[in-house]
Amino acid sequence: GRSLSEPQYWQEAAALLAPESPGDFNQAMMELGAVVCLPGKPVCHLCPVFNLCASRGPLEKTERQARRKATLHYALIRKNGSIRLRQRAKEHSLMPGMWELPEIEAVESAAAPLLRLRHSITTTDYTVFVHASAKVGKGRWVPLGSVSRLPLTGLTNKIIRSLRNA
């Protein structure tokens, strides 16, 4: 195939997308992946873009990288129906500007954790412990009822849901 420059790629993409509903293209790609481009057993004869496809048929299986294991500890600091959250730095490489519970060292809490859960991100499986704490550090108090208005990390959302259901 021919090689395109980045501006040319954007032009090609713009030609494929309907400006009034650009999400339709993404939805169509996900549908192709779910129904036609099945891992190991693609149904190429049903594919509407077979002539454009670079793969055409099952791909060789690649060796999967071993998943890393890690442990995280967070503090749950409560006061008058609010919890203490901190904002990730704007310069942070992962989820900049999002809000989360304060991370703590494991040794900071000798008491049993309030919550233990598992969380996976890309190639790492985390065991997460949430500990009750009274030690207030950087951050701000957020009423539990309005916490969903902030852009929370996925893990923080998961922790708050788990605590509400406990």
Salt bridges, closest charged atoms under 4 A:
GLU12 OE2 - ARG2 NH2 3.53
GLU100 OE2 - ARG86 NH2 2.46
GLU100 OE1 - ARG88 NH1 2.81
GLU108 OE1 - LYS135 NZ 3.79
ASP125 OD1 - ARG67 NH2 2.91
ASP125 OD2 - LYS69 NZ 3.15
